[in-house]
Every structure is written in structure tokens, then in C-alpha cells.
């Protein structure tokens, strides 16, 4: 048995690397919520102004086209994406792409819950992408831009034509504010405050292109819609939804927290800086992986690697000797060591993914903290080896 890697003596300034809810912006503390309109109605003038400010700042930072509409939904990204599926699907056939847990969850919803009979499913295992050339854009196309539980993203929007008959409906919750989205290629985009900007949970955001709005106005599905999914009044989209009139009551604490994150994003330079920070964090991890004998990317192809939810296999020789159950136990030992040292919290891979590590590298994380973390991971992996007498 080789000696344990030397224990580092410097800890990250911020040990939060969870992929959801994600780390707060640098320097955040609870005083950021002092301006929250608690105890007041979200329908009051001030309450409505706060919500409208979230929408307008989000639109500005994301550089949305002027004719795209944006609204706030209940139930996080899941609620936003379900709202889109329940309102829009059924007019034509559907192609669904899935390569990780959440994408596969949308397959279940479309096939088993909405029961869209004309559905094609293109899937791939963790670490891979389906063949994007199979997609038929005369149909509605459902996909995640970034697979949060696999660390695999689509490389770009080149595979999506500008001239298409169907809608592209994209779950981008771990991509927005961190990856360059080609809005003209996307008809519906959903995300939540709790991902890339580190906001508090509960609320989702849905963005509609003019084509998606046209579908909403011209198509009424035969299925009954739960109240929290209803966007139409008298067979027409209720435009007030896009002006801050939320479907249900939002938390004004969460609204204030979202505004704090957006203010920070604007102060540091907006979207370009957010993307650059995420890319820089991935570069630190890439440099480490290229030198380390302990870890490798779950996504083997460089052009599909996420720069937010970075997923890693452990490839230390002793770890590879373990069976799947013991690998899962070993990952727990490693992550417990890091948590006890107050170095990293919540970096175990998603429960349905292969045993490994998942590190959030979005813009709210500092590159120096990522660099410090890598040394601790190497140390924890070598220390965990003793637990298995290998």
C-alpha cells in the first residue's frame, strides 16, 4: 500500500459545491435579503415592481430577443418544464433526447403521463450524447441543454435548424447564465433560480419564443390542465403572466434573493463574465484531471463536457478493484472525509448516476477554491483506500 497523499493545509474559502441548490454568489450573507417585501402582497405595487425587476434584469443579462416572453412559475425548473409540456405537446409527433436522469424523467412524463403516442426516444448512457443527426425538426423536440447528473452538454446549437416546423423545448436549468444559448434556435427554455445563480429554491422561469406563443394561442390540448399550468384565459394567452402576474403566490424572500444575484451579475460584467468564470473553473478542473491518477471525466469527449455540473469517475487502481456496491460506499467515505474537514459539501454523484463525484463549477464559484479543492480530493481518495485495506 502506497503512502497517503500529503494532506493540504489550505481550505477553500467557500466549501459549497452542490449542483442544486447551487452556491451563493461570493460574499453573500443573509443581509442581502434585508430589502425583502415580507408580509406584503406580491400583487401590491411594490411587490409587482420587484417581480417585474427580476424579469427585466433576467431579460437584459441573458440578452433575450425583444419578442421572447419570460415568466415565473411555481415548483422550480420542474414546474416550468412541466408547464411547457402540458400546454404545448400533442399537436404533432415528439422526439425526445435523454442521456441522464432528468432527461429520462421527461421521457416518462411524455410517454406514460401525457401519453403522446407518436414519440421517438433517442437516448444514450451516462457520459455520452445520442446521435443528434437523428432528430426530425418537423416534430417537437425535447432535450436538456446540459445534463446536470451526467456532466454532458450539447456542444452547440449547430444541429438545430433555424427553419423548423416543430418547437424546440429545452430544459436549460444548469446551462442558463453559464453557457452561450442560441436563442433563435430555442422556442421554450426553462430554468430555476436555485441553479446557476445560486438563488433560493421553489421558483422556475419559462421563456417562450414567438413560435411557442403562437402554438399556445392556436392549440388547446384535450387533456385537463392543473390550475398551476394554465396560461390561457378565454383561449388566449394571458399576457399579464409575462408582466409579473404570477400563477400562484411567490416568496418575496426568494424574489429578493434572485434580485441580489442578478445585481451581482450586472456588477461583474453581465453574461460574458458569467460565462468566462464558468469556463475558467472548468479549465482548472481539466488541468487537474489531466495530471491526476485518481479521477477522469465521466464525459470523455471534450466538446460535450459541462462547465457547471462537472461529473468525475474515480479511476484510482484500488477503487477500480471494487464492485459497484463497494464503489458507492467508497465515494461516501471520500465525501464524508471532505465534509468532516469542512472542505467540500454535497459533491457525491447523483443517486442514479455511476458512483463518482460531481462538482458545481458555475460562475458563483471562485477558481482558486476549485484549485484548492482538487488537492483535497486527491488526499481524500488516498486516505479512503485504508478503509478497504487495499
N, C-alpha and C positions, 0 to 999 in steps of 0.2 A: 504494500500500500504506500503510495507516494505521500509526501508531506502536504499538509493543508496549505493552500494558497495564503499568503500573508494577509492578515486582517487589515482593512483600510482604517484610517484614523480620522477621516473627514466624512461627515454625513451630508446628504442633500439638504439644502435649506428648506425645501418643501418635499415631504415624503409621499405625497398623494399622487399616485399614478394610475388611478382607476379609470377604466374605459366607460364608466357610466354608473352614477353621475361622475362627471369628469372634474379635474382640478379647477379650483377658482383661479382667477387672474392673479398675477404676482401682487403681493401687498394687500390682498383682500382681508378685511375683517368685518365683523358684524355691524360696525358703524356705517358701512356702505348702505345699510338699509334704513338709516335714520329718517330719510325723506319719504318712507313708505306711507301711503294713504290708508293706514289701518283704521278700521272702524267706520270707513266711509264706503258709500256705494260706488261700484265700478261704473254705474250709469250717471253719476254726478258729473258736473262739468270738469272738475279736476281729475276725477277717475278716468273719464273718457280721454282727456288730454294725455294722461300718462300712457294709456294703451295706444293711442294714435302715435305717440312719440316712439314707442317700441317698433311699430310698423314702419314709420317713416325712416328711422335710423337703420333698421334692418335692410330696407329697400336701398338706401344710399350706400351702405357698406358693401352689400352684395352686388351692387351695380345691376339691379334688375332692370330689364327693359320697361319703358314707361307704360306699356299696355299689358304688363303682367300684374295680376292681383295677388294680394297677400293677406292672410287672415290667421287668427289664433284659434286653436281648437282645444277641447279637453283631452285628457288622457295621453299626453306626451306624443312622441312620434307615432306610436302605435295607433292612437286615436286619430291622428291626422291622416295616416295612410289608410286606415280602415274607412274613414270618411270618404276618401277618394275612390276606393274600390267599390264601396256600396253604392255610391252615386253614379259612377261612370261606366262600370262594366256591364256587359250583356248585349250591347248593340251589335258587336261583331266578335270574331274569334280573338283569343288571347294567347300570346306567347309569354311564358314566364321563365326567367333565368334565376337559378338558385345555386349557390356554391358555399353556403354556410347556414347557420341556424335560423337567422331571421328571414332570409330569402326563402328557405324551405317552409317557414311558417306561413309566408304569403301563398305558397302553393297550396297548403292545406286549406287556407281560407277560401281561395278561389275555387278549388275543386270540390271540397267537402262541405263548405258552409254556403257559399254563393251558388255552388253547383253550376258553374259555367261549363257546359258540355263540350264546347269547341275550344279546348285548351291544349296547347303544346307545352311540355315542360322540358327545358334544357338545363340539366344540372351537371355539377362537377364535384369532385371530392375536395376536402379542405386543402388549401394551398394551390388550387387550380382554378381556372375560369372555363366555362363552357365555350364551345365554338360560336363566337359572336356572328359569324357569317351565316348561321342557320336562321337567324331572326327574320321574320317577314313583317315589314313595317306597314303593310296594308291591314295588319291586325293591331290590337292594343298590346303594348309591350311593357312588362312589369319587371323591374330589376332594382337591386341595390347598387348605388354607385361605389360604395365601399363596404365590404363585408366585415362588420365590426368583430365578429367572432373568429374570422379566419385570417385577417390582415391582408386580404386580397381585394383589389380595386380594379375597375375597368381602366385601361391605360389612358383613354381619352374619349372624345366624342366622335372620332372619325368614322366609326362603324354605324353611326346614326345618320340617315339622310335628312336633309332639310325638307325635301319634298316627300311627304309621307301621308298616308290616309288615316292610319290609326294614331292613337295617342301614346306617348312615352310617359310612363308613370314611374317615378324614381324615388325610392327611399334613400335619402342622402343625409341621414342624421349624423353620421360620423365623417361626412365629407364637407358639408357646408362650413364656411369660414376657414377651411384648411386646404381645399383643392379647387382648382380652376374649373368651374362648371360652365359648359357652353349652353347658356340659357335658351338660345334659339333651337337647340336640339331636344329640349325638355319641356313637356307640356304640363306635368304635375311634379312638384318637388316637395318633399316633406322633411321636417327635422324637428328637434326639440331643443329647448334652452339648456337642458342638462348635459348636452354633449359638448360640442367643440368650444362653446363659450363658458362652460362650467356653471351655468345657471342652475337655480333650484328646479327640481322636477315638477311634474304634473301637467305642464302645458306643451302643446305641439303647435307647429306652424305649417300651413299649407300654402303653396304658391301655384297659381293657375295661369297658363298661357291663354291667349285669345281663343285658340282651338279648344282648349278644355272648357272655357266658359261657354263657347258655342255648343259643345256637347251637353253641358249641364242644362242649358236652356231648351235644347231641342229633343232631348231624350229623357224619358221618365221610366226607370226600371219597374218591372212588375212586382218586385219584392217590396214588402213593407220596410220603411226606414225608421230606426230608432230616433227619438227626438234629437239626440246629440249629434246626429249625422245630417239633419235636414237643413239644406242650404236654400231651398226654394220656397217662395210664397206665391200662390196663385200661378203655379207652373213657370215661374221666372226666378232666377237667382236673386236673392235678397242682397242688394248691393251694400247695405249697411254692414254686412259681415266683414267687408273689406275696408270699412272705415272705423273699426274699433268696437262694433256692437257684437260682442262675443256670444256664442250659443248658450253658454252657461256662465256661472259666476267664477271669474278668475281670482287667484290670490294676489292681492295688491303687494304683498311682500315679495312674491315671485316676480311680479312686474317690475318692482324697484330693483331687484337683483339683476334682471335682464337688462335694464337701462344702465346699470353700473358697468356691466360687461361691455355693452355697446359703446359707452362713453370711453372706456379704456381702449377699445379697438380703434376708435377715431383718433385718440390722442397719440397712439404709437404709429399711426400712418395708414390705418384702414386695411382693406383686404390684401393689398400687396405685401404689407408687413406681416399679416397673419399667415399668409401662405409661406413666406420666407422663413418665419420662425418654425413652422412645422417641418419644412424641408430641411432646415438646419438640424433639427432634432433627429430626423431620420438619418442624416449623414453621420452624426455622432454614433448612432447605433450600428450603422453599416460598417464604419471603420472598426468598431469593436468586434462585430461578428466576423469580419474578415481575418482577424488575428486570433480570436478565441478558439480553443479546442472544446469548449463546453456547449456552445449554442450555434444554431443555424436558423435562418428564416424559414417559417412554415411555407411562405410563398417563395419558391425557388427562382422564379423569373423576376428580374429586377424591375421591369416595366409595369408589373401589376402589384408591387408592394405598397401597402398603405403607409402614409406618413402620419397617421393618427393612432389607430389601434394596431400597434406593431406586435405580431404574434411570432413566437420563437419556439422551436423544438430544442430540447436538451439533447446533446449528442455526445456528452462525456462517455467514454467507453464503459465505465461502471454502470451508468444509467441505462445504456442500451442492452445490458445483460438482463435487465428486469422484465418481468411480464407486465401486461398493461395495468393490472391492478396495483402492482408494486410501483410502477412508474407514477401513477396518480398519487400514491402515498408519499413517494419521494418528492414530488412537486409540492405537496402540502408541507413537508418538512422544510424544504427550501424557503417557501414563502413565509412560514412561521418564524424561521430564523431572522429573515429580513424585517418582519413586523416587530419581533421582540427587540431588535436593535434600533427600532424606530427609523428605519432606512427607507422602506417601501411598503405601502399598504395596497392590498387588493390587486395583485398582479398575477394571480393564478389564471390560467386559461379558462375560457368559458366552459361550463359544465358539460356541454355536448361536443366540445372540440377535443382534438387529441391532447393528452397531458403535456403541458408546457407552460410558458409564461406569456403574458400579454401586457404590454407597457403602453400607456397613453402618451403620445408624443406631440399632441396638438399645441397650438400657439400659446396656451396658458402655462405651458411647462418651459422652464429655463434649460437651455442646452447644457450649462455647467452641471445642473442637477442630474441630467441624463448621464453625463460623463462620469460623475461620481458614483451613480448607481451601478454602472457596469462593473466596476471593481468589486463592489459588494456582492453582486450576483455570482461572479466567479468564485469569490471566497465562500459564499453560502453553499454553492454546488459542491465544492471540495469538502466542506465541513459535513454536509448531509451524507456524504459517502460513508462515513463512520457508522451511521445509523443502520446500514445494511451490511456491514462487515465485508466490504468488497475492496 
